[in-house]
Amino acid sequence: MTESAFWSKISNQAKEEHRPFFTMAPMEAVSNTVFRQVITQACAPDTFFSEFVYAKAITDPNTKFPVHGRLYMDSREKNRPVVQLWGNEATDFETAAVYLAEQGFQAIDINMGCPDGTVIKNHGGSDLIRNHEWAQDVIAAAKTSGLAVSAKTRLGYSKPEEFEDWIPFLLHQNVDVLTIHLRTKMEMSKVPAHLEFIDDIIKMRDEIAPQTLIQINGDIPDYQAGMKLYKEHPGLDGIMIGRGVFANPFAFEKEPKKHSLDELLALLQMQLNLFDDFSTHYDVPRFPSLKRFFKIYARPELGATDLRNAMMDTKSTDDVRKILAEKDKYLK
Ligand SMILES: Cc1cc2nc3c(=O)[nH]c(=O)nc-3n(C[C@H](O)[C@H](O)[C@H](O)COP(=O)(O)O)c2cc1C
């Protein structure tokens, strides 16, 4: 597949259905092969983004931020995710992209929005918003691979109005997709997403880089909310959903249905099994990292608060299975 054919296929298919494309956001310790398969079982988005991977680590196993299982794909996972990379050294992106192309990945995303202090100290994530030339260089370096290249960023570092310079700068780099989390680095996720800038961003894209697809992100809980935004802003191409899947693993469902506790717990069983398989390849993430997922399935509105609490006290996937085997004991 040639550059951008990856994204145009996704986008054209969505346009035929009179909708934007929907993606699941890159989320550290969440968007791995295990959870991508669980969400696919519930209702798949058009594509997934991987957890962020330190670009240098792809060809240098001795970095501070090793790849571990971030690029691992279970043989049952049919479609490759877009691999998100972070860093600021062009050479790291160039060699990482060559390796990813050899492995059969088709698309790279560059993280230009992570607010984490360690990432910023290492000149990645939102630090690129303050250093435009690094952003320019890493995009150009990633493109040498021939893979599709996208960037995910925020409106600015300190003030939302920074988007007036930053977004045109990125559009001039001619990426396939520009994903904008509609907040600044300083705002983290603490204020509502700035939906008021969507039309300005679309106008910039139309003027500077009409071929670049615009995807927005931030506080969009599900498919229906994404469609509402699309109807209000038909110039949008894509909608990215992150935390929405924590409230509803069926967030990408086009016709929302009510899902029973049994259906939700079946997804949890699947996640436990996939996690065990994953753990035979990588000892990271460890069992406690699974606990953040229990609340997705054992929901209070379905009378499952005690069930969730019992699972929170477990130490292994088998402990969780034992509790699930006698779940009626815990249900209200
Ligand atoms: C647990 C978690 C991990 C995240 N990890 C990443 C990451 O690796 N790369 C990235 O670009 N953004 C990451 N994000 C940010 C999300 O991709 C997304 O931009 C943010 O959550 C806002 O979208 P939402 O309101 O739909 O969740 C992470 C967010 C969460 C909650």
The ligand as an SDF file (V2000), in Angstrom:
LIG
                    3D

 31 33  0  0  0  0  0  0  0  0999 V2000
   -4.8410    5.9100   30.1740 C   0  0  0  0  0  0  0  0  0  0  0  0
   -4.5200    6.8640   29.0530 C   0  0  0  0  0  0  0  0  0  0  0  0
   -3.3610    6.7010   28.3170 C   0  0  0  0  0  0  0  0  0  0  0  0
   -3.0570    7.5640   27.2640 C   0  0  0  0  0  0  0  0  0  0  0  0
   -1.9460    7.3310   26.4980 N   0  0  0  0  0  0  0  0  0  0  0  0
   -1.7460    8.0650   25.3710 C   0  0  0  0  0  0  0  0  0  0  0  0
   -0.7120    7.7310   24.4370 C   0  0  0  0  0  0  0  0  0  0  0  0
    0.0330    6.7470   24.5990 O   0  0  0  0  0  0  0  0  0  0  0  0
   -0.5750    8.5290   23.3360 N   0  0  0  0  0  0  0  0  0  0  0  0
   -1.3990    9.6120   23.1000 C   0  0  0  0  0  0  0  0  0  0  0  0
   -1.2480   10.3070   22.0860 O   0  0  0  0  0  0  0  0  0  0  0  0
   -2.3760    9.9420   23.9690 N   0  0  0  0  0  0  0  0  0  0  0  0
   -2.5860    9.1820   25.0570 C   0  0  0  0  0  0  0  0  0  0  0  0
   -3.6440    9.4700   25.8790 N   0  0  0  0  0  0  0  0  0  0  0  0
   -4.5770   10.5610   25.5080 C   0  0  0  0  0  0  0  0  0  0  0  0
   -5.7270   10.0150   24.6550 C   0  0  0  0  0  0  0  0  0  0  0  0
   -5.2480    9.4770   23.4450 O   0  0  0  0  0  0  0  0  0  0  0  0
   -6.7510   11.1280   24.3320 C   0  0  0  0  0  0  0  0  0  0  0  0
   -6.1020   12.1420   23.6020 O   0  0  0  0  0  0  0  0  0  0  0  0
   -7.3610   11.7390   25.5810 C   0  0  0  0  0  0  0  0  0  0  0  0
   -7.7500   10.7350   26.5050 O   0  0  0  0  0  0  0  0  0  0  0  0
   -8.5740   12.6250   25.2490 C   0  0  0  0  0  0  0  0  0  0  0  0
   -9.5480   11.8920   24.5590 O   0  0  0  0  0  0  0  0  0  0  0  0
  -10.8530   11.2750   25.3100 P   0  0  0  0  0  0  0  0  0  0  0  0
  -11.5550   12.4200   25.9860 O   0  0  0  0  0  0  0  0  0  0  0  0
  -11.6570   10.6610   24.1950 O   0  0  0  0  0  0  0  0  0  0  0  0
  -10.3360   10.2840   26.2860 O   0  0  0  0  0  0  0  0  0  0  0  0
   -3.9280    8.6490   26.9610 C   0  0  0  0  0  0  0  0  0  0  0  0
   -5.0880    8.8290   27.7250 C   0  0  0  0  0  0  0  0  0  0  0  0
   -5.3930    7.9550   28.7460 C   0  0  0  0  0  0  0  0  0  0  0  0
   -6.6680    8.1530   29.5200 C   0  0  0  0  0  0  0  0  0  0  0  0
  1  2  1  0
  2  3  1  0
  2 30  2  0
  3  4  2  0
  4  5  1  0
  4 28  1  0
  5  6  2  0
  6  7  1  0
  6 13  1  0
  7  8  2  0
  7  9  1  0
  9 10  1  0
 10 11  2  0
 10 12  1  0
 12 13  2  0
 13 14  1  0
 14 15  1  0
 14 28  1  0
 15 16  1  0
 16 17  1  0
 16 18  1  0
 18 19  1  0
 18 20  1  0
 20 21  1  0
 20 22  1  0
 22 23  1  0
 23 24  1  0
 24 25  2  0
 24 26  1  0
 24 27  1  0
 28 29  2  0
 29 30  1  0
 30 31  1  0
M  END
$$$$
